[in-house]
Amino acid sequence: MREKIVASNWKMNKTLYEGLNLVRDLQMAMNGKTINCNIIVCPPFIHLASLATLTFSGIVRLGAQNCSDKASGAYTGEVSAAMLASVGIHYVILGHSERRAYYGETNAMLKEKVKLALNHVLQPIFCIGEVLAEREAGIQKEVVEKQIRESLFDLSAKEFGNIVLAYEPVWAIGTGKTATSEQAQEMHAFIRATIADKYGSAVAEETSILYGGSCNAGNAKELFTNPDVDGGLIGGASLAVETLLPIIEAFS
């Protein structure tokens, strides 16, 4: 059975003090509850070492929001996969739509990031998805297939087994729009079929595919009941316990 995941992407939010309190409050809020998914907390780089010192419950893991496509060297401001691994990080978000749009990250660059992450036993949460113009042109499947093929399909089946995918309809992030449950399922099913064509149905059926387009307390349960939606990559709704906990509890 593939892993059910709620991944919390704080983006560029929270001071260290605020972040420590958020994680402590979340763990307290979950105390005594039956939680049916794994939770990944992805704060800014500067908080990772401090958060790694907290005693996490077994279902809560720590992730980073990015890593460099270089192993080490004279790359001011970059953070390597080895550095993340050295402080006990388990996951790393790669290819987020904001990184692609604002910082020019390409499929080729992300291919290198994935390799470095896997070499340091980090599990990539690899983001894919189309912008509004691509959705309106009806080429969303071609766009997503190209992102997967050019960044991930050089991996062996064993290596690919360590990838978590996150589908981001970019037009639904921070806009107040949300893909319908049917649109989400259609794209997730297409992504799983694309994986099956390359690696076979067994690998495809074990791959967790998260939804990353403005998932919130109001739509999480409907989204998560789809057979190919295995959880969410949560942005703004992950910044407070009262908005994140109902998403976690949507896996009932």
N, C-alpha and C positions, 0 to 999 in steps of 0.2 A: 504494500500500500504506500503510495507516494506521500511525501511530507506535506502537511498543511501548515502554512506560514503566514504570520502577520509581521511584516517588516516595517519598522518605524524610521523614516528618513527625516531627520530634523532640519536638513539643509543648513543654511547659515542663520541658525536661531539658537538661543539659550546661552547664557553665561555658564561657566563651570558650576557655580553654586546652584543656579536654576536647574541645570541638567542633573546634578547629583540628587537634588530633591525630587525631580520628576521620576527618576528611576526608582528611588526609595518608595515614593508614594504609589507607583504602579505595582511594585511588588507587595506592598501592604494591602492594596485594593484587591489583589488576586489571592491573598492568603485565605485558605479555606474553600476556595472556589474550585470547581472542576474545569480545567482549561484543556480544550481539545485541539490546540494548535501550538506550534513553536513560535516564539517571539524573538525577533531580531531588532536590537536597538542600534541605530546608526547615527551617532552624534558627529559634530565637527571633529577634525583631526586632533585639535588641541585638548579635547576632553578625554580622548581614548585611554591614555595611561591611567588617569585618575579613576575613570569608571571601571577599568579592568581590575582595580583593587577591591571593588564591592563584591560581596558574596551573592552571586546570582543563583536563583533557583534553576533547576535542571532544564526548564523549558525556555529560559531567557538566555540569548547569546548576544555577543557584541559584534558589530560590523562597522566598517568604514564606508565613507561615501565615495571613495575614489582611490586610485593609486597611480604611480607613475608608469609610463611605458618603458622606463629605463631601470636597470638593476641598481645602479649607484653612479656617483660621479658628480661633475660640476653642473648641477641642475638646480640652481637656487630656487627655493620655495617648493620643491617637489618632495613627495613622501613615497618611499619605495615599498614594495610588497614585503621585503625582508623586515623593514622597520615595523610594519603592522603586525607581522607574525611574532616579532620579538616581544610585543606587549600583550600577547594572548588574544589577538583578534581572530575570529572564525570566518567572517564573511566580508565581502567587499562589493559595493555597488559599482558596476562598470557600464559605461555607455548611456548614462541617464540623459534624457532629452535635453536638459539644460546644459550639460557638458558638451553635447553635440552642437547645440545651437549657439551657445555663448563663447565656447572655447575651441571650436573647430575640430572636435575630435572626430576622426574618420574611422571607417571600418578597419583599415589597415593598422592604425594606431591601437585600436581596441583589441585587435588580434594579439598584439604584443603584450598588452596589459593582462589579458586572459592567461596567456602562457606563464607570465611571471607570477601571477596570483596562484595558479595551480602548482607551480614549482615550489611555492612556499606554503602549501597546504591551506590556502585560503579558498573558500568556496565563493565563486563569483555569482552575484545576482545581476544577470546581464539584461539590460533594458533594450527593448525594441519597440518601434511604433511609428506611426505616420502623422504628419502635420495636416492641418485642415485642407490645404490645397490638394494634397494627395488623396485624402478621403473623398473630397468632392469630385476629383477626377476618376475615382473608382479604381485607383492603383494601389490601395493600401496593402493588399496581399503581396504584390510584387515588391513593394518597398520593404516589407518585413522579411520576406524570404531572402532578399539580397543582403540585408543586415546580418541575418543568421548565417548565411552561406559564406560571406566574405570574412566574418570574424571568428566563426566557431567550427566550420566544417572541415578544417584541417586537423581537428582533435580526433584522437582515437575514441572508440565507443566507451572505453573505460574512463578516459578523461572527461568526455561529455557527460558521463554519469554524475559528475561533481558540479554541473551547472544548474543553477536555478534561473529561470527566465521570468522577466517581468514585462508584460505587454502594456505599453503606455500609448493610448490614443492622445497624442500631444495636444490636440484641439480641446481636450477635456480636462487639462491640468490648469488649475488656478483661474479658470474662466467661468466657473459656475455650471458649465455643461458637464454631463456625464454620459458616457456611452450607455445605451440601454442594455439590459441583461442579455437580450438576444444578440446584440452587436458584440458584446464581450465574448459570449459563448462561441459565436461564429469565428471570431479571430483566434481564440484559444484553440478551438478544434483544428483550424487551419495550421496553426503553429505546431500542434502535436502531430498532424499528418505530415508536415514538412520534415520533422525529426524522424518519423517512422520511415519515410522514403529514403533517408540517408543511413540511419542506424538500426532500423528494424522496430517492430511494434513493442518489443519488450523494453527497450531503452526509452522509447517515447512514453510508454505508460508509467514509467518510473520518474519521469521528469516533472518537477513542480513548476507550474506556470502561474505567476501572480498577476493580478490586475492592478494597474497603476494609474488610473485616471479618475482622480477625485472620489475615491472610495470613502464613505463616511458611515456614521451610525444608521442613517436612514436607508441606505441602499446595500449595506454589506451583506445582510442575510440573503437577499434576493440574488446578489452576484455570486455568493459562495455556494448556493445550491446548484449552480450549473456544473455539469459533470467534468468540465475541463478547466474550471477556475479553482485553483488550489490555495487561494488566499489573496492578500493584497500588499502592495508596496504603498505605504500610507505617508502622505506629506503633512499638510496643515493639521489634519485631524489627529495626528500623533503627538501634538505639542502639549496636550493636557490629558490627564487621566480620564476626566469625565467624557471626553470625546473619543479616546482610544479604546477604553475598556469595552464599550458596547460592540466595537468592531471585533475585538478578540472573542467576546461572548457570542458573536454571530455563528461561531462553530459550536452548535449545541448538540 
